[in-house]
Amino acid sequence: MKTQNDITIIGAGIMGATMAMIFKKVMPDSKITIYERLNKVASESSYSWNNAGTGHSAFCELNYTPEQNDGSIKIDKALTIASSFEVSRQFWAYLKDQKILNTPFIKTVPHMSFVWGDHNIRFLKKRHAAMIKFALFEDMKYSENFDEITSWVPMMMKNRDRNEKMGVTRMQAGTDVNFDVITRGIIDYLDKNDLAEIMLNHKVKDLKKQKDGSWNIKVKNLVTGKTETTNSKFVYISGGGGSLPLLQKSGIKEGKGYGGFPVSGKFMKCTNPDVIKEHNAKVYGKAAEGSPPMSMPHLDDRRIDGEDGLLFGPYAGMSMKFLKTGSTLDLIKSLRWNNIMPMLAVAKNEFGLIKYLVGQVMQSKKDRFKFLKLYFPEAKEEDWELYTAGQRVQIMKKDKEKGGVLKLGTEIIHSEDGSLAALLGASPGASTAVTTTFEILEKCFADQLESDDWKEKIKEMIPTYEKSLINDAELCRKTRKKTAEVLGLEA
Ligand SMILES: Cc1cc2nc3c(=O)[nH]c(=O)nc-3n(C[C@H](O)[C@H](O)[C@H](O)COP(=O)(O)OP(=O)(O)OC[C@H]3O[C@@H](n4cnc5c(N)ncnc54)[C@H](O)[C@@H]3O)c2cc1C
């Protein structure tokens, strides 16, 4: 007799952990199993050194607010991301309140945007004017004043010409988050209280739909080498870069035509403690024309494993692997008749991306350092070392008009009957894990989500559920203040 699960989650990163925790709250009696191929949870993209740890709230990321042809700034996406982050904060505050998360995982780090050039300065000023009309962004400061900017980021301003023109915004309420600490906290809690079965060193190899609508899941125990098949009513593929191959194996028609191209992220890490302690902000610049959003340069104050850090990047690297710990055959193995044409169409249409990637790979150590010096003119080469962070799989999708398009956000794919959902892509990523989870529940558990029972339980975790933090300014202020108190943040 096969093990029967209600819910099977593939991948023990922030996405899988968040889904498991929310399911356990709304369906306390459900039997949940999480399979993870590695011997530790949160060891791929959710691991703190593998991502930038920015609590993406659209305070500083300029790609969320594009300039329109008429010169106006479109801020819809920024509003959605900012309110999603407030939802994540409520969920984490609930987990902290419940003593499920007991290790520090979030700290206040001001978020800043920093641009040069007349066009960029005009853009930032208009962006600021459009955003401060909403409570989510009303505390954002704008400055072109050398002395004021120096008081915000003294280290970046040393050795700069006072006549250099620049535009800068600053949100004091920005955050740095250790997504792996959250993931480990949730999974430890579920494991210790027998609320879910956590199967480390177990790689999901195949998925087959059964006549009764459930799924047979073929899993290999990587320690014993034994393979077994289990059964589940619902499957959530949250395997990060490993999601695309599993989606393809599931054979669902909604997954056809998707392809992925892996790009590895690299950061320069400061090794000089005196320099590290001088910088207290996450400072985002503008990505070069045609390059993808994940290429936005940023100089980042971090706190990882209790220690302060300073990173600059990302730089992109070429790799054929879909996961940092994946195989060099991942890309080749993902090619199908139904995704080759869309991928070729993207290669043809997205010349900017190809140019950016080739440029990045060809960069010498000197070029990389030159780029850092634009942000930190007094940087010394001996204080910085390059390291490889996590892997992202850029998603490409079949498109009727263009043949294929690049999808830069998070892509949720689900079977028509709602028995399987998969998560592809990585932006805005871990920061919006809670909203993404609810979007999946809306697609696959729509009836239950409408029930009073589920709504009541969800509101215990997310008091503003079904309310708008974009339009209700007072609620937004109150909510941010409340979560700041619980999470130990500056309001
Ligand atoms: C360089 C970089 C910088 C980033 N910066 C930020 C940031 O500043 N802020 C932010 O919010 N987000 C950021 N992100 C995105 C964020 O890290 C990811 O969106 C998030 O961690 C994804 O979580 P996940 O659980 O989906 O994937 P992961 O954390 O990668 O977890 C997936 C897990 O699935 C497992 N798995 C895969 N296949 C199988 C299989 N067949 N069987 C069993 N297990 C399997 C893997 O081993 C892995 O542990 C960044 C990402 C990168 C790469």
The ligand as a Gaussian input file, in Angstrom:
#p B3LYP/6-31G(d) Opt

LIG

0 1
 C       21.198000      35.943000      -6.763000
 C       19.810000      35.993000      -6.194000
 C       19.410000      37.094000      -5.447000
 C       18.108000      37.146000      -4.926000
 N       17.757000      38.197000      -4.127000
 C       16.541000      38.228000      -3.556000
 C       16.203000      39.272000      -2.661000
 O       17.002000      40.143000      -2.393000
 N       14.959000      39.271000      -2.110000
 C       14.044000      38.304000      -2.410000
 O       12.935000      38.378000      -1.894000
 N       14.338000      37.297000      -3.255000
 C       15.565000      37.225000      -3.826000
 N       15.900000      36.198000      -4.662000
 C       14.870000      35.216000      -5.001000
 C       14.673000      34.213000      -3.863000
 O       15.904000      33.767000      -3.391000
 C       13.845000      33.050000      -4.393000
 O       12.672000      33.545000      -5.015000
 C       13.396000      32.110000      -3.290000
 O       14.457000      31.768000      -2.432000
 C       12.817000      30.877000      -3.948000
 O       12.421000      29.981000      -2.949000
 P       12.007000      28.520000      -3.340000
 O       11.570000      27.855000      -2.114000
 O       11.054000      28.567000      -4.492000
 O       13.336000      27.884000      -3.970000
 P       14.656000      27.312000      -3.267000
 O       15.023000      28.040000      -2.042000
 O       15.671000      27.205000      -4.344000
 O       14.191000      25.879000      -2.810000
 C       13.847000      24.875000      -3.727000
 C       14.227000      23.550000      -3.093000
 O       13.711000      22.506000      -3.913000
 C       14.620000      21.435000      -3.882000
 N       14.353000      20.575000      -5.046000
 C       14.461000      20.904000      -6.351000
 N       14.123000      19.854000      -7.130000
 C       13.783000      18.840000      -6.290000
 C       13.354000      17.496000      -6.494000
 N       13.222000      16.978000      -7.716000
 N       13.076000      16.733000      -5.405000
 C       13.213000      17.235000      -4.137000
 N       13.636000      18.491000      -3.898000
 C       13.909000      19.304000      -4.961000
 C       15.973000      22.150000      -3.942000
 O       17.022000      21.323000      -3.483000
 C       15.730000      23.346000      -3.034000
 O       16.108000      23.101000      -1.698000
 C       17.192000      36.095000      -5.181000
 C       17.607000      34.984000      -5.919000
 C       18.900000      34.918000      -6.413000
 C       19.332000      33.700000      -7.164000

